[in-house]
């Protein structure tokens, strides 16, 4: 996929993280960073989700910024 940063265990440039994603339309495959809020753990992401307002808990592949 163009633009995807695959997981790299040596450099940890990207890794799977729990998040809440704003999904205005269900047929999207990619989301910009402003649609995603990363959380520390699975339970926090699930608690922050609000499906009625189109915010869904997800496991995302994200770049790590320092």
ROSE-4610 file (N, C-alpha, C; in Angstrom, 1 decimal, always signed):
// ROSE-4610
residu = [X/X/X/X/X/X/X/X/X/X/X/X/X/X/X/X/X/X/X/X/X/X/X/X/X/X/X/X/X/X/X/X/X/X/X/X/X/X/X/X/X/X/X/X/X/X/X/X/X/X/X/X/X/X/X/X/X/X/X/X/X/X/X/X/X/X/X/X/X/X/X/X/X/X/X/X/X/X/X/X/X/X/X/X/X/X/X/X/X/X/X/X/X/X/X/X/X/X/X/X/X/X/X/X/X/X/X/X/X/X/X/X/X/X/X/X/X/X/X/X/X/X/X/X/X/X/X/X/X/X/X/X/X/X/X/X/X/X/X/X/X/X/X/X/X/X/X/X/X/X/X/X/X/X/X/X/X/X/X/X/X/X/X/X/X/X/X/X/X/X/X/X/X/X/X/X/X/X/X/X/X/X/X/X/X/X/X/X/X/X/X/X/X/X/X/X/X/X]
num = [1/1/1/2/2/2/3/3/3/4/4/4/5/5/5/6/6/6/7/7/7/8/8/8/9/9/9/10/10/10/11/11/11/12/12/12/13/13/13/14/14/14/15/15/15/16/16/16/17/17/17/18/18/18/19/19/19/20/20/20/21/21/21/22/22/22/23/23/23/24/24/24/25/25/25/26/26/26/27/27/27/28/28/28/29/29/29/30/30/30/31/31/31/32/32/32/33/33/33/34/34/34/35/35/35/36/36/36/37/37/37/38/38/38/39/39/39/40/40/40/41/41/41/42/42/42/43/43/43/44/44/44/45/45/45/46/46/46/47/47/47/48/48/48/49/49/49/50/50/50/51/51/51/52/52/52/53/53/53/54/54/54/55/55/55/56/56/56/57/57/57/58/58/58/59/59/59/60/60/60/61/61/61/62/62/62/63/63/63/64/64/64/65/65/65/66/66/66]
x = [+0.9/+0.0/+0.9/+0.6/+1.4/+1.3/+2.4/+2.3/+2.3/+2.2/+2.2/+3.6/+3.8/+5.0/+4.9/+5.5/+5.3/+6.0/+5.5/+6.2/+7.6/+8.5/+9.9/+10.4/+10.6/+10.9/+12.3/+13.2/+14.5/+14.4/+13.7/+13.7/+12.5/+11.4/+10.1/+9.6/+9.7/+9.2/+7.7/+7.1/+5.6/+5.3/+4.2/+3.7/+2.2/+1.7/+0.2/-0.1/-1.1/-1.6/-3.1/-3.6/-5.1/-5.5/-6.6/-7.0/-8.5/-9.0/-10.4/-10.3/-11.1/-11.1/-12.4/-12.4/-13.7/-13.9/-15.0/-15.3/-16.6/-16.6/-17.8/-18.5/-17.7/-18.3/-17.6/-18.4/-17.9/-17.0/-17.0/-16.3/-14.8/-14.3/-12.9/-11.9/-10.8/-9.7/-8.6/-8.4/-7.3/-7.8/-7.2/-7.7/-6.5/-6.8/-5.7/-5.5/-4.4/-4.0/-5.0/-5.7/-6.7/-7.9/-8.1/-9.3/-9.0/-7.8/-7.3/-6.8/-7.3/-6.8/-6.2/-4.9/-4.2/-4.4/-4.6/-4.8/-3.8/-3.5/-2.5/-2.8/-4.1/-4.5/-5.8/-6.2/-7.4/-8.6/-8.6/-9.8/-10.1/-9.0/-9.2/-9.8/-9.4/-9.9/-11.4/-11.7/-13.1/-14.0/-13.5/-14.3/-14.5/-13.5/-13.7/-14.5/-14.7/-15.5/-17.0/-17.5/-18.9/-19.5/-20.0/-20.5/-21.6/-22.4/-23.5/-23.0/-21.9/-21.3/-20.2/-20.1/-19.1/-17.7/-17.5/-16.1/-16.0/-15.1/-15.0/-13.6/-13.5/-12.2/-11.6/-10.3/-9.6/-8.2/-7.6/-6.1/-5.5/-4.7/-4.2/-2.6/-2.1/-0.7/-0.3/+0.5/+0.8/+2.3/+2.7/+4.0/+4.2/+5.4/+5.8/+6.6/+6.1/+6.9/+7.5/+8.7/+9.4/+9.8]
y = [-1.2/+0.0/+1.2/+2.2/+3.4/+4.2/+4.6/+5.5/+4.7/+3.4/+2.6/+2.4/+2.5/+2.3/+0.9/-0.1/-1.4/-1.5/-2.4/-2.6/-3.0/-2.4/-2.7/-2.9/-4.1/-4.4/-3.8/-3.5/-3.0/-1.5/-0.7/+0.7/+1.2/+0.4/+0.8/+2.1/+2.3/+3.4/+3.4/+2.3/+2.2/+0.9/+1.0/-0.2/-0.1/-1.3/-1.3/-0.6/+0.2/+0.9/+0.9/+1.0/+1.1/+2.5/+2.7/+4.1/+4.1/+5.4/+5.6/+6.4/+5.9/+6.4/+7.0/+8.3/+8.9/+8.4/+7.8/+7.2/+7.8/+8.9/+9.5/+8.6/+7.8/+6.9/+5.6/+4.5/+3.2/+2.5/+3.1/+2.4/+2.9/+3.7/+4.2/+3.2/+3.1/+2.2/+2.8/+4.1/+4.9/+6.1/+6.6/+7.8/+8.7/+10.0/+11.0/+11.0/+11.5/+11.6/+12.3/+13.3/+14.1/+13.3/+12.1/+11.3/+10.3/+10.2/+9.1/+9.7/+9.1/+9.4/+8.2/+8.1/+7.0/+6.9/+5.7/+5.5/+4.5/+4.5/+3.7/+2.2/+1.8/+0.4/+0.2/-1.1/-1.5/-1.0/-1.1/-0.7/+0.8/+1.6/+3.1/+3.4/+2.8/+3.0/+2.6/+1.5/+1.0/+2.0/+2.4/+3.4/+4.7/+5.1/+6.4/+6.3/+5.1/+5.0/+5.4/+5.9/+6.3/+6.1/+4.8/+4.5/+5.3/+5.8/+6.7/+8.0/+8.4/+9.7/+9.3/+8.0/+7.5/+7.5/+7.3/+7.1/+5.6/+4.9/+3.5/+3.1/+2.2/+1.6/+0.8/+0.9/+0.1/-0.2/-1.1/-1.4/-0.9/+0.2/+0.8/+0.7/+0.8/+0.8/+2.3/+2.8/+4.2/+4.4/+5.6/+6.0/+6.6/+6.4/+7.0/+8.2/+9.3/+10.6/+10.9/+11.3/+11.6/+13.1]
z = [+0.0/+0.0/+0.0/-0.9/-1.0/+0.3/+0.9/+2.1/+3.4/+3.3/+4.6/+5.1/+6.4/+7.0/+7.8/+7.2/+7.8/+9.2/+10.1/+11.4/+11.2/+12.0/+12.0/+13.4/+13.8/+15.2/+15.6/+14.7/+15.0/+15.3/+14.5/+14.6/+15.3/+15.4/+16.0/+15.4/+14.1/+13.4/+13.5/+13.4/+13.5/+14.3/+15.0/+15.8/+16.0/+16.3/+16.6/+17.9/+17.9/+19.1/+19.1/+20.3/+20.5/+20.3/+19.7/+19.3/+19.2/+19.1/+18.7/+17.4/+16.4/+15.1/+14.7/+14.3/+13.8/+12.4/+12.1/+10.8/+10.3/+9.6/+9.1/+8.1/+7.3/+6.3/+6.5/+6.5/+6.8/+5.7/+4.5/+3.5/+3.3/+4.2/+4.1/+4.6/+4.0/+4.3/+5.1/+4.8/+5.4/+6.0/+7.1/+7.8/+8.1/+8.0/+8.4/+9.9/+10.3/+11.7/+12.6/+12.0/+12.8/+13.1/+12.5/+12.8/+13.9/+14.3/+15.2/+16.5/+17.6/+19.0/+19.6/+19.9/+20.4/+21.9/+22.5/+23.9/+24.4/+25.7/+26.3/+26.3/+26.4/+26.4/+25.8/+25.6/+25.0/+25.7/+27.0/+27.8/+27.7/+27.7/+27.6/+26.2/+25.2/+23.8/+23.8/+24.3/+24.3/+25.1/+26.3/+27.1/+26.4/+25.6/+24.9/+23.6/+23.1/+21.9/+22.1/+21.0/+21.0/+19.6/+19.4/+18.0/+17.5/+18.4/+18.0/+17.3/+17.7/+17.1/+16.1/+15.8/+14.8/+15.2/+16.5/+17.1/+17.5/+16.9/+17.1/+17.6/+18.5/+19.0/+18.0/+17.8/+16.8/+17.2/+16.6/+16.7/+15.4/+15.5/+14.3/+14.2/+13.0/+12.7/+12.6/+13.6/+13.6/+13.7/+13.0/+13.1/+14.5/+15.1/+16.4/+16.2/+16.8/+16.7/+18.0/+18.0/+19.3/+19.3]
